[in-house]
Structures are given as structure tokens and as C-alpha cells.
């Protein structure tokens, strides 16, 4: 990334447009309906929402360059997670009850990131450079925490006895939320302080030697990042209405809503990860990808749990047997992929095949 380049117009236009659109909706008391005018509104909303998400990630990337690795990718991940939590909570607390949205979105993020994104990055890197290296210790830290968090939030609820169905009782949900945040906090300490060298590749070291951004530009990026995140949060309610209408009109499975939310929030971060793989910095790609999965579970589940508990809503977390099989297949495959510390095109292709199976089984269960 070139920090000395002029700020693209989209980086400040879209945050401004998101605020203006929200103000216009509030003043007009607009309520989305599936009609010709509603379709026009949905198109405008999606363009502005996507643009604002990309603007947020652009400013996070600018700030991240100043912080260096692994703080940079951590900031990118946390920024995207704020957007994710806003979208999930807003949709779950809407007029239509969707108690499984958090589970579907978290599971979709894990499958998209650990199979689709990781597979694509490894495949692209393998085609360009034959083989690429990753820090085995860093990957193991990511995977060990991810496996535990995914199991206790997405699998264990199916086997508890206090409450029927794939749900936790209030006490169980509170305990799991605390443990989840504790694990993620210790992971952050390990990543940024205790064992920072586990997560930094040679390319990242070279990047940190580049020119620094002027303080005025850095302050502007911080302000615009906050504005972009606020814009996404404010528009999340209308986006949820569009998603509900699209899923209902198409007759698609309810889990598709979670996939759509996951794709929206992961798209800009995926672009950054793929760009790093093309630049022969697979370590940064892995930091972005696996960091997204960890932040999704470590921050989203406790936040959604707190929101649903305070508003007396129901949250469904346990996966069905098919989802559990795909999750554990992803676990085993990830250990094999990163265990040797060197990847090639075959590893990437295998991950992408698992991702294709996930998408296919979504529509043909």
C-alpha cells in the first residue's frame, strides 16, 4: 500500500453519502417494500453500503500501515467485526424473528474465510510463486483458539441438557461468552505483545520500513474511519429489510441471509488478503483470514448474546449434523495445510472444493 498517494474520492464520498441517506430516510420516514421504487432504493442502498464498507477498510488499511504488523491486520479485523456485529444485531432485533442468524453468519464466516478465502489466496500464491511460506507457530496459535471457540459456540449447544434444542441456557450463554472473550483477549496479547514474531513475515518487515504518513492525513483517516463505521451501523436496519425481502421472495433457505451478511462484511478484507497473496506475503493473508474468523466468534457471539439477553430474545447457536461435519473437516484440513509451513496449489484447491460443497449443500441439503 502506498501511503503517500492522494486519498481516493470514494474514501470520503461514501461515508458522507451514508450519513445523507440515513438522514433522508429518517426525515421521510421511509419504509422499504418490495416494489419498483423499493428495488431502486435497494440498489442505491447496496451501492452506498458497499462503498462505505470499502471506505472503512481503506482508512483502516491506511492507519494499519502506520501501526505495522500485526497491529495493522488486527485493526482491519476489528473494524470489519464492528460492522458485522451491527448488521447481525440489527437484523436479529428486527420485526421478523431470526434467532439463528448469528449462528448462520458465524458459520458462514468460518467457511468463507477458512476454505474460500484461504483456498483462493493459497491457489493464487501457488500459481504465481509455486510455494509460499507461513509461520507455523502463528498458524497454530490461530487454529488452536479458533477450534475451541468454534466448538463451544457452534457444536456444544447441541449436546447440553439444561435447555432443549441447540440453545444455551442463560447461565451457559453467559459463561461461554466470558470464556470466549477471555480466550480472544489472551490471543490478542499473544499476537501483539508476547509472541509478536509469530505473526510477522519477511514482507511485513520490509513494509514497515516505508515512509510515514503525515499526521494530518492520519488524523483525517481516523475521523473518516469512525464516520464510515457509523454510517454502516445506521444503515444496517434498512439493509436487514432488503435481505429479508430478497430471501423471502426467492424462496432461498433462511441460512442464505447469514451468508449474504458474511459476504458483505468480508468482501473488502478479502480483497486485501488476495492482494497480499499476489505480493508473496501469504503470512499477511493468513493473518487477515484467520483473524477474521477469531474476531467473528470472539467478539460477535458475546455482543449478540448480550443484546439478545437484555432484550429477552432467543438465540440459536448449535449447528445441524451436516454443518458439524463440514466444520470438523475444515479443522482437520487447516491443520494439514499450515502444519508444514509451506503451501502449494493443491492445498488451495482442496480448500476451495470444501467451500464449494458448503455452498452447494446450502441450496441442496
C-alpha positions, 0 to 999 in steps of 0.5 A: 500500500502506498501511503503517500498517494492522494486519498481516493474520492470514494474514501470520503464520498461514501461515508458522507453519502451514508450519513445523507441517506440515513438522514433522508430516510429518517426525515421521510420516514421511509419504509422499504417494500418490495416494489419498483421504487423499493428495488431502486432504493435497494440498489442505491442502498447496496451501492452506498453500503458497499462503498462505505464498507470499502471506505472503512477498510481503506482508512483502516488499511491506511492507519494499519500501515502506520501501526505495522504488523500485526497491529495493522491486520488486527485493526482491519479485523476489528473494524470489519467485526464492528460492522458485522456485529451491527448488521447481525444485531440489527437484523436479529432485533428486527420485526421478523424473528431470526434467532439463528442468524448469528449462528448462520453468519458465524458459520458462514464466516468460518467457511468463507474465510477458512476454505474460500478465502484461504483456498483462493489466496493459497491457489493464487500464491501457488500459481504465481510463486509455486510455494509460499511460506507461513509461520507455523507457530502463528498458524497454530496459535490461530487454529488452536483458539479458533477450534475451541471457540468454534466448538463451544459456540457452534457444536456444544449447544447441541449436546447440553441438557439444561435447555432443549434444542441447540440453545444455551441456557442463560447461565451457559450463554453467559459463561461461554461468552466470558470464556470466549472473550477471555480466550480472544483477549489472551490471543490478542496479547499473544499476537501483539505483545508476547509472541509478536514474531509469530505473526510477522513475515519477511514482507511485513518487515520490509513494509514497515520500513516505508515512509510515514504518513503525515499526521494530518492525513492520519488524523483525517483517516481516523475521523473518516474511519469512525464516520464510515463505521457509523454510517454502516451501523445506521444503515444496517436496519434498512439493509436487514429489510432488503435481505429479508425481502430478497430471501423471502421472495426467492424462496432461498433457505433462511441460512442464505441471509447469514451468508449474504451478511458474511459476504458483505462484511468480508468482501473488502478484507478479502480483497486485501488478503488476495492482494497480499497473496499476489505480493508473496506475503501469504503470512499477511493473508493468513493473518487477515483470514484467520483473524477474521474468523477469531474476531467473528466468534470472539467478539460477535457471539458475546455482543449478540448474546448480550443484546439478545439477553437484555432484550429477552430474545432467543438465540440459536447457536448449535449447528445441524449434523451436516454443518458439524461435519463440514466444520470438523473437516475444515479443522482437520484440513487447516491443520494439514495445510499450515502444519508444514509451513509451506503451501502449494496449489493443491492445498488451495484447491482442496480448500476451495472444493470444501467451500464449494460443497458448503455452498452447494449443500446450502441450496441442496441439503 
